[in-house]
Amino acid sequence: QVQLVESGGGLVQAGGSLRLSCAASGSTFRVSAFGWYRQAPGKQRELVAQISRLGSTAYADSVKGRFTIARDNAKNTVYLQMNSLKPEDTAVYYCNARTWGSGSLDYWGQGTQVTVSS
């Protein structure tokens, strides 16, 4: 089992910045990659950014150049630095952990609300 707790959401004006944190605990040695997803009202959950255990990263086209995902292995914490925020970034942001192997599992945090005002 992997437990994930997000923090750092809030209300910000367009053009502003926020940093989300995701503290992981439990069987984190089983995790192959961490990711940040978001879900806006009436829309499907989408992948925003992902970072592998070795540190390789991937981003949704809509956030490239504005968001940065990073991890602190010593603290078992994953961050999402969000700059130049836009109203369309408004959503609930979820931290995800995916485990290794053919029977990989997905674990989710409770989500944190990000609201960007125009």
C-alpha positions in Angstrom: 0.0 0.0 0.0 1.1 3.5 -0.8 -0.5 6.5 0.9 -0.4 9.9 -0.8 -1.3 13.3 0.7 -1.4 16.4 -1.4 -1.1 20.0 -0.3 -0.5 23.4 -1.8 -3.6 24.1 -3.8 -5.5 27.4 -3.6 -6.8 30.4 -5.4 -4.4 32.4 -7.6 -4.8 35.1 -10.3 -3.9 34.3 -13.9 -0.2 34.6 -14.4 0.6 33.6 -10.9 2.3 30.5 -9.5 1.6 27.6 -7.1 3.6 24.7 -5.9 1.8 21.4 -5.1 3.4 18.8 -2.9 2.6 15.1 -2.6 4.0 13.3 0.4 4.2 9.5 -0.1 4.4 6.9 2.6 4.1 3.1 2.9 5.6 0.8 0.2 7.1 3.5 -1.8 9.9 1.2 -3.0 7.2 -0.4 -5.2 6.6 2.8 -7.0 7.9 3.1 -10.6 6.5 6.5 -11.3 4.7 9.4 -9.7 2.3 11.6 -11.6 0.0 14.6 -11.3 -3.4 14.4 -12.8 -6.2 16.9 -12.9 -9.9 16.9 -13.3 -12.0 19.9 -14.2 -15.8 19.9 -13.7 -17.5 17.9 -16.5 -14.2 16.7 -17.9 -12.2 13.5 -17.7 -9.2 13.2 -15.5 -6.1 13.9 -17.5 -2.4 13.4 -17.0 -0.5 16.6 -16.3 3.0 15.5 -15.6 4.9 12.3 -14.7 8.3 11.5 -13.3 9.9 8.0 -13.2 12.0 6.5 -10.5 15.1 7.4 -12.5 13.9 11.0 -12.9 12.7 11.1 -16.5 9.8 13.4 -17.0 6.8 13.8 -19.3 4.3 16.6 -19.6 0.9 17.3 -21.2 1.3 19.6 -24.2 -0.9 22.2 -22.4 1.5 22.7 -19.5 4.9 22.3 -21.2 7.1 25.2 -20.4 4.9 26.3 -17.5 4.8 23.3 -15.1 7.7 21.4 -13.6 7.6 18.1 -11.8 10.3 17.1 -9.4 10.9 14.6 -6.6 12.9 14.5 -3.4 13.6 10.8 -2.8 15.0 11.4 0.7 11.6 13.0 1.7 9.4 10.7 -0.5 7.8 13.9 -1.8 6.8 14.9 -5.3 6.3 18.5 -6.3 4.5 20.2 -9.1 5.7 23.8 -9.7 3.0 25.6 -11.7 3.9 29.0 -13.3 2.1 31.3 -15.6 -1.2 29.8 -14.5 -4.3 30.2 -16.7 -8.0 30.0 -15.9 -8.1 26.7 -17.8 -5.7 25.2 -15.3 -8.5 25.3 -12.8 -9.2 21.8 -11.6 -8.8 19.3 -8.7 -5.2 18.0 -8.9 -4.5 14.5 -7.9 -1.2 12.8 -7.0 -0.7 9.3 -8.4 1.7 6.5 -7.7 2.1 3.5 -10.0 3.8 0.4 -8.9 6.2 -1.9 -10.9 5.4 -5.0 -12.8 2.6 -6.7 -14.8 0.2 -6.4 -11.9 0.9 -2.7 -11.4 -1.4 -0.7 -9.2 -2.4 2.9 -9.1 -2.7 4.8 -5.8 -4.3 8.2 -5.5 -4.3 11.1 -3.1 -7.4 12.9 -2.0 -6.9 15.8 -4.4 -6.3 19.5 -4.0 -8.3 22.3 -5.6 -6.5 24.8 -7.8 -8.5 27.8 -8.9 -7.1 30.4 -11.3 -9.1 33.6 -11.6 -9.0 35.7 -14.7 
